[in-house]
Every structure is written in structure tokens, then in C-alpha cells.
Amino acid sequence: MMREKFFAREIAFILFAIICGWFYSYEAIGQVILPPELPWYGKSQSFVVAKNDPWITLAESSDFTRTPRFDETVKWLQELAAAAPELKMISLGKSPEGRDIWMVIASKERAFTPAALRAANKPIFLAQAGIHAGEIDGKDAGMMLLRDMTVAGKKRDLLDGANLLFIPIFNVDAHERFSAYGRINQRGPVETGWRTNARNLNLNRDYAKLDTPEMRAIIRALNEWNPDLYFDLHVTDGADYQYDITFGYTGKHGYSPAIATWLEEILRPNLDRDLKAMGHIPGPLVFPINGRDFQQGIIDFTAGPRFSNSYGDVRHLPTVLIENHSLKPYKQRVLGTYVLLESTMRLLAKETRKLREAVTADCNRRQQDVPLSWQVPKSPPAMIDLLAVESKISPSKITRSDYVQWTGKPVTLRVPHMQNNEPALTVRRPKAYWIPPAWSEVIERLALHGVQMEKLTEPREVEVEMYRIQNAKLANQAFEGHVGVTSTPVIERHKRNFPAASVRISTDQPLGDLAVLLLEPDSPDSFFQWGFFLEILSATEYVEEYVMHPMAERMLAEDAKLKAEFEQKLKSDSTFAKSPQEKLQWFYQRTPFFDREWNLYPVGRETKP
Ligand SMILES: [Zn+2]
């Protein structure tokens, strides 16, 4: 009786819900309605171990609905490392909340120090997961692969050809901001971490400026362990399409053309082949020109060194950005990442000689004109076939406009493939830069990048070019903990006394291009534009009018040329003619009391041979 009553009430509720159009959309607040899932049956599903396997991962045992927390991950990996002599875990440093950033070293030779690993003379592959901790596919894929290469005994041969450095969770604090509400556009796992670190900084905007302890730890590791290949594993947001694993890197137009050639001609076809063989759908990075209309094309974006892949390009470290497609199920994404990592290990075993030759060629390259920013050329773009998903524009009652909906129907579209691969702005490479010791935050960051520098033991007078900053404009909002600044710098020549402890940075070094991009004020990722030199924009001394008046009178009486110049200015500039302050300032600027350091960017460019 009770039961029947309950049943009737349920039916009534469901009918009510359907009538109100609520049944799917408001079943529970917080339950996301994603576009339709595309069916997938990849062969890579065979990598999932049986439920009773002692080394099953949480992702596998939960049918890829869950991913382990930081402590669970570390515990599982520590147990694996204890059981597998080929593995060792080391901490690269601590996060702001005090967590260790762990790296697993997988080496058949048990080469667990940078020197020993280099001495093993095998390719070194560094795969980094969870820079955005909600995008955590790489962690679960890497755990499975580490197991299969060691205790499971299935793929031991992988460690014959290459050594692996694996960072399971880079953004460790963000990983523990763990909930069902971290990734609204992503199909699983049910709970994840967050994008930004404990101070709300995006680590994938920190490669150039190095503010965060996490990024500093990684850059130190890159310098110490010197990998042959570096993977930064992400998940996308945005448009729907068929590809599940997309990846890219800066092209041959960038700062490392030989490396780009290897990535494009050797890495990509190999990974594509292996991913397809396992039932995955590899593709290029997909950044639509218009997220509502693929027909307008996609853009292959050359970014600045704040991003991993661009940073790698500028420092001649082969770096690949991997973006798994957020709308694919977690299982498909993790298994695709597994195939990607395995395929890369196998490729490196065969192709590292060519890759190392490419790295050497790019490290020895000295571009005379260094590009600072990029634009899309005027010539018509290439056309590519894009494995897209059909979309439609539907009217919206909420916005009274319209919005894009993805129908789940695969379509192949012929679309323009834009590339901003033409230098928009270049600068002549100086012989060296000179930085006074007062700008210690900048010197310290350059040293952390691994830029070689010579420190003065006593003061030295040097003839340098210096920039006078004009039209400085501060950003109207904070970005990544900084207030950015743009300007139109103008070159002046100065004989300058650089105090002891100033540094001279030659651009004739492998990180020469990086020094240029960090030190030229016209470069969007320069320390200047990030706001590390805001102090120079303030004038700190001033003149009283009771002093400037008699002084200006005397200047006019004693200097006929100055007088003519002043009269000309009065005639030609009506604002000036009406402004007593501007007039006094005009005279003040022509006295030796005026601050010559105001707006003078303190970094010198040594250009003489
Ligand atoms: Zn990301």
C-alpha cells in the first residue's frame, strides 16, 4: 500500500518535471549537461587490468570515474617504487602549502641522479601532468604505464630504449582543491582539482616570469635533468570535435626550426600512427577563430614564453603541448595519453640521435633579428580537413540572443588553417645586456632560467644603448599578480657607469634568445611589460615655482636660441601656451636639476663589436 502510494507520487513528479521541462536540466543543481558523447571502442581498452590485479589504479578500479587524491597517488607510487628497483621518487621542491612536487625516475640502470642519468646515455623523456590540476589525465595514464614497465612485466622493453621522468601532479595544491565543481566543461572524472595554484596563479603563464615556487622547481629540474623531450599534459575547454588527443608545438618559423622539423616530421607521424592503431583520433591543437563556427577556420597560435610550449621553443628544449579533448570520456582520454607516452618512449629509443642534432643546431643558432611578437600573414591560409562535430545556432530565451549547440554528429569540414607565424616586431640582437644590481629580482630570475652571466667585481663604464620609455600605459586590471605596462621605447646612447655586482649577459649563448625576449621592453613577455620596472615611471624630485620663475627668466636672457625655441613652442602648442605648469616644467627639463633617470629603462644594450 505504502509502496503503491510512493510509486504514484513518483509518477506524478516525473510528469510534472517533464511538463515543466525540468527533468533533464534541473535534476540536480551542479549536474552538468554536456553535448552528446561520441561512441568509442578503442583497442587501448586492453591496457586496463583485471579487477583483482594487485596493482590496479583507482582510475581503473572505478571504471575511470575517479582519480586518486594527492596522498593516495603518492602512497601508490611509493609502494610501486618500493617493489620496482627501476623506480625512484624524488621531490623537486615544495608548493606554497608545503606539499612535495614529486617526480618518478624510471631507469633500468637505476640512474637516479642527473649525472648518472646523463652517463647512462639514453634518451630522457620528461612527462609532466597536472599543471592545471583539474586536467589530470596524464597522472592516471602515467601510473598505469609505470606499472606496466616494471612490476607487471608487460612492457619492460620500454626502459631498454629510454628513461622516463614523470611528474604525476605538478600543481599539487590546486589538485587538493578537490571537488565535483572544478571542470564544468569536462567529461570526468567525477571530482578533480582546480586550474590555478594556492595563490590563484596560473602556472602555465609563469614560465617566463617565474613567480611561483612550483614553476621555479620545474625550471630547476629542467636545467638539472636536461631532458631530450618535454611533454606538458592538459585537457581542453571549448568547441566539440572528433579528435580525442590533440598536440602541438611552435612551428619551423619559431626560435628552434631544427627541433620543430623533428617534431613535425618524425614525432607527429609516429604518434598519429600509434594512436590511430589503438583506436584514438589524434589531431592538431584546435583553437577555433570563432568558437561558434568552425568554417572560419582554426589558428595555430605562436605564443610568448609564458606558456610551456613557447618557452621550450625559445630555450631550444623540444616541448610538446598535449590537449586531450574535454568532451571525451575520462577513460578514452587516459588511455589515449597512455598510448601517447608509450609511443614516445619507443620513438625516442630509435630517433634520439637526430633529435639531439636538432637541439645542438638550434642552440648554436644566433638570429641577428630576433622576433618579439607574431602576426598572421596576409597571404591566404592553407586549407585542412578538420574532423569536426556538427553545430547549430539556437535561439536563447535567457540572453534573448542565440548560442552554439553541438549535435554529436561527426562531419569533416574543409577549413582555413591560420598561423600567426610572421614576425610582427623584431629587434636587432645586441652583443650583450647590462643590468645594474639594484634590479635583483630580474637578475635572479635570469639566473634561475640558466642564463649565463658575468658579474662585475668592480664598477665599469660602458657605452650602451638604453631605452627611454615613452607613453607608458598601465593595464587597467591586475593579471597574474602583476600590473602590466606597455610603452613606445626610444633608443638613446649613454656612457654609463655600471656599479660592482652588475651583470653582463652575452647573447652569444644557447639561452641568448630567451634573454632577448625577457629584457627587450617591446617583448610582451619581458620583465618590463610584466611590471618589474614600474619604479622608473615615477619622477621623484620637483621644483618650486618661486625658484623656477627667476631661473627661467635668467635662462631666456642668457640663451637666445632657447628663447626662440620657447616662442616657437608658444605659437605652435595652444595647450602649452595656456598652462603655467607646463611652461615651468619645460624650463625645468632644460636645467641640470631635472631627473635624467626618469623613464630610463636601466638595462643597457651593448652593441659595439
Ligand atoms: Zn590546461
Boltz pocket constraint, residues with backbone or C-beta under 6 A from the ligand:
constraints:
  - pocket:
      binder: B
      contacts: [[A, 132], [A, 135], [A, 233], [A, 234], [A, 235]]
      max_distance: 6.0
